[in-house]
Amino acid sequence: MSDTGEHDDKELRWLDEQEKVAWTGLVSLVLLLPGKLESPLRQEHGLTLFEYLVLSHLSEAPQRKLRMGELAFLASGSLSRLSNVIKRCEQRGWAVRTPDPADGRYTLAELTDAGFDIVHLAAPTHLRAVRRMVLDSLNTTDQKALVRIAQKLRIVPDNFG
């Protein structure tokens, strides 16, 4: 590396053909799959994929409550994005925010009964899309490879799932 922080061209390793194909496949998954998974949720339930993930994580949490920071992490979004989504969910009667009684510096998001109902209605739509667009095309070995790759790339936290 030079003094300016730039790499010398001698150190630069261009992608070989296999690396290029692998990278293109990964980028396609990352950029195109979320929209394909979101489309049925939008059409049938008026939900974005992020909104569904937020509501789904809340539905699975103890007492349907999570700290906002933890929920943002689980849904793979920023705290400000989550805050905007929770605000919309509050307006729809799907969620409420309250100070964390264990530590008032934190805010809890809680799924309401109406929010649980919308998750319950949308879950089959999401599941059908996940199966159709991902899982049904993969055998067990392929599925295990995805898990292994995500772990190697440290995309999924060790305690997730």
C-alpha positions as CSV (number, residue, x, y, z in Angstrom):
1,M,0.0,0.0,0.0
2,S,1.3,3.5,-0.8
3,D,1.5,6.3,1.7
4,T,-1.7,7.7,0.3
5,G,-3.6,4.6,1.3
6,E,-4.0,3.3,-2.2
7,H,-3.0,-0.2,-3.2
8,D,-0.2,-0.6,-5.8
9,D,-1.4,-2.3,-9.0
10,K,1.1,-5.1,-8.4
11,E,-1.0,-6.1,-5.3
12,L,-4.3,-5.9,-7.1
13,R,-5.7,-9.4,-8.0
14,W,-8.3,-9.3,-10.7
15,L,-11.1,-11.8,-10.5
16,D,-10.5,-15.0,-12.5
17,E,-13.4,-16.4,-14.5
18,Q,-14.7,-18.7,-11.6
19,E,-14.4,-15.8,-9.1
20,K,-16.3,-13.5,-11.5
21,V,-19.1,-16.0,-11.9
22,A,-19.3,-16.6,-8.1
23,W,-19.3,-12.9,-7.4
24,T,-21.9,-12.1,-10.1
25,G,-24.2,-14.9,-8.6
26,L,-23.9,-13.5,-5.1
27,V,-24.5,-9.9,-6.2
28,S,-27.6,-11.1,-8.2
29,L,-28.9,-12.9,-5.0
30,V,-28.3,-9.9,-2.8
31,L,-29.8,-7.3,-5.1
32,L,-32.6,-9.2,-6.9
33,L,-34.0,-11.7,-4.4
34,P,-35.3,-9.2,-1.8
35,G,-37.5,-7.5,-4.4
36,K,-38.8,-10.9,-5.6
37,L,-39.6,-11.8,-2.0
38,E,-41.3,-8.5,-1.4
39,S,-43.5,-8.4,-4.4
40,P,-46.1,-10.9,-3.1
41,L,-46.1,-9.3,0.3
42,R,-46.8,-5.9,-1.2
43,Q,-49.5,-7.2,-3.6
44,E,-51.4,-9.3,-1.1
45,H,-50.8,-7.4,2.2
46,G,-49.4,-4.0,1.5
47,L,-46.2,-4.9,3.4
48,T,-42.6,-4.3,2.5
49,L,-40.2,-7.2,3.1
50,F,-38.6,-5.1,5.9
51,E,-41.9,-4.4,7.5
52,Y,-42.8,-8.1,7.4
53,L,-39.4,-9.1,8.9
54,V,-39.8,-6.6,11.7
55,L,-43.3,-7.8,12.5
56,S,-42.3,-11.4,12.2
57,H,-39.3,-11.0,14.6
58,L,-41.6,-9.3,17.1
59,S,-44.2,-12.1,16.8
60,E,-41.5,-14.7,17.7
61,A,-40.0,-12.7,20.6
62,P,-40.9,-13.4,24.3
63,Q,-44.1,-11.4,25.1
64,R,-43.8,-10.1,21.5
65,K,-41.4,-7.4,22.7
66,L,-37.8,-6.5,21.7
67,R,-35.5,-3.6,22.2
68,M,-35.4,-1.4,19.1
69,G,-31.6,-2.0,18.7
70,E,-32.0,-5.7,18.8
71,L,-34.9,-5.6,16.4
72,A,-32.9,-3.5,14.0
73,F,-30.1,-6.0,14.1
74,L,-32.5,-9.0,13.6
75,A,-34.3,-7.3,10.7
76,S,-31.0,-6.2,9.1
77,G,-31.8,-2.5,9.1
78,S,-30.6,0.7,10.7
79,L,-32.2,2.1,13.8
80,S,-33.5,5.1,11.9
81,R,-35.1,2.9,9.3
82,L,-36.7,0.7,12.0
83,S,-37.9,3.7,13.8
84,N,-39.8,4.9,10.7
85,V,-41.3,1.5,10.1
86,I,-42.4,1.1,13.8
87,K,-44.0,4.6,13.5
88,R,-46.0,3.4,10.5
89,C,-46.9,0.2,12.4
90,E,-48.0,2.3,15.4
91,Q,-50.3,4.4,13.1
92,R,-51.8,1.1,11.8
93,G,-52.3,-0.2,15.3
94,W,-49.8,-3.1,14.8
95,A,-47.1,-2.0,17.3
96,V,-46.4,0.2,20.3
97,R,-43.2,1.6,21.7
98,T,-42.6,1.9,25.4
99,P,-39.5,2.7,27.6
100,D,-37.7,-0.5,28.7
101,P,-38.7,-0.9,32.4
102,A,-35.3,-2.7,33.0
103,D,-33.4,0.3,31.6
104,G,-35.2,3.4,30.6
105,R,-32.4,4.4,28.1
106,Y,-33.8,1.8,25.8
107,T,-37.1,1.6,23.9
108,L,-39.1,-1.6,23.5
109,A,-41.2,-2.3,20.4
110,E,-44.2,-4.5,21.1
111,L,-46.4,-6.3,18.6
112,T,-50.2,-5.7,19.2
113,D,-52.8,-8.3,18.6
114,A,-53.7,-6.5,15.3
115,G,-50.0,-6.7,14.4
116,F,-49.9,-10.4,15.2
117,D,-53.0,-10.9,13.0
118,I,-51.3,-9.3,10.0
119,V,-48.2,-11.4,10.5
120,H,-50.4,-14.5,10.7
121,L,-52.1,-13.5,7.5
122,A,-48.9,-12.6,5.6
123,A,-46.7,-15.5,6.8
124,P,-48.2,-18.1,4.3
125,T,-47.6,-15.6,1.4
126,H,-44.0,-15.1,2.5
127,L,-43.4,-18.8,3.1
128,R,-44.8,-19.7,-0.4
129,A,-42.4,-17.1,-2.0
130,V,-39.4,-18.4,0.0
131,R,-40.1,-21.9,-1.0
132,R,-40.8,-21.1,-4.7
133,M,-37.9,-18.7,-5.2
134,V,-35.3,-20.4,-3.0
135,L,-35.8,-23.6,-1.1
136,D,-37.7,-25.7,-3.6
137,S,-34.8,-25.4,-6.1
138,L,-32.2,-26.5,-3.5
139,N,-31.5,-29.9,-2.2
140,T,-30.3,-30.5,1.4
141,T,-26.7,-30.2,0.4
142,D,-27.3,-26.9,-1.4
143,Q,-29.2,-25.6,1.7
144,K,-26.3,-26.6,4.0
145,A,-23.9,-24.9,1.6
146,L,-25.8,-21.6,1.9
147,V,-25.6,-21.9,5.7
148,R,-21.9,-22.7,5.5
149,I,-21.2,-19.8,3.1
150,A,-23.1,-17.3,5.3
151,Q,-21.2,-18.5,8.3
152,K,-17.8,-18.2,6.5
153,L,-18.7,-14.7,5.3
154,R,-20.0,-13.9,8.8
155,I,-23.3,-12.8,7.4
156,V,-25.4,-14.6,10.0
157,P,-24.6,-14.2,13.7
158,D,-23.6,-17.4,15.5
159,N,-26.7,-17.3,17.8
160,F,-29.2,-16.5,15.0
161,G,-31.9,-19.0,14.2
